[in-house]
Amino acid sequence: MAATREVSVELRAELDRTRALVARLHAELPRWELVVWTAGNVSQRVPVDGGEDLFVIKPSGVRYDELSPEAMVVCDLDGRLVEGTRSPSSDTAAHAYVYRHMPEVGGVVHTHSTYATAWAARGEEVPCVLTMMADEFGGPIPIGPFALIGDDSIGRGIVETLRGSRSPAVLMRNHGPFTIGADATAAVKAAVMVEEVARTIHIARQLGQPLPIASEDIDALYDRYQHVYGR
């Protein structure tokens, strides 16, 4: 059992707020049928003024209907438990690696959603043949390398794959999707969208060959959606 860390009043309030947010966002995963049983996880970075950032993530092996803000655990960017009464998620090392090496990332999500994971099992990227994909991902959803769970191998694969991509999602080969965002809410949205487009394009391929979208049109759609839509 980890003791409660001595922190400022401001940081304590931010940790409590983030615990509540991450607990609430975990409920979105089964709601959108992205996980089963205890699989999957959401985390969010907690900036620390004058110190190393922390992040909040779900504990390992806890069912979704048992999750609460108090159940969430706090880790440092090496994946070590800082606060909480349970072991962190088995994917904690991957989340920690992403936060250490991609400072612009504020949220990370991992699911085993059926259609996206099926593409990952085949080691095939999801092609950008929908305007929705151009809007959200700016191109195809790439495949990351095979990596074993337990150390930061998965995190390295995520970072190496997404650093040169506009996509906030990667399909880790034989494993499943990981998504990133400016915060955990954005990463959850990306996880929902990954499954939606993976399912739609799979169905389209049963009917025939999906039609490609020209790269200049993908660029235009992405720019409009990211910088104009909803502003």
Buried (B, 14 or more C-beta within 10 A) or exposed (E): EBEEEEBEEEBEEBBBBBBBBBBBBBEBBBEBEBBBEBBBBBBBBBEBEEEEBBBBBBBBEBEBEEBEBEBBBBBBBEBEBBBBEBEBBBBBBBBBBBBBBBEEBBBBBBBBBBBBBBBBEEEBBBBBBBBBBBBBBBBBBBBBBBBEEEEBBBBBBBBEBBEEBBBBBBBBBEBBBBBBBEBBBBBBBBBBBBBBBBBBBBEBEEEEEBEEBEEEEBBEBBBEBBEEEEE
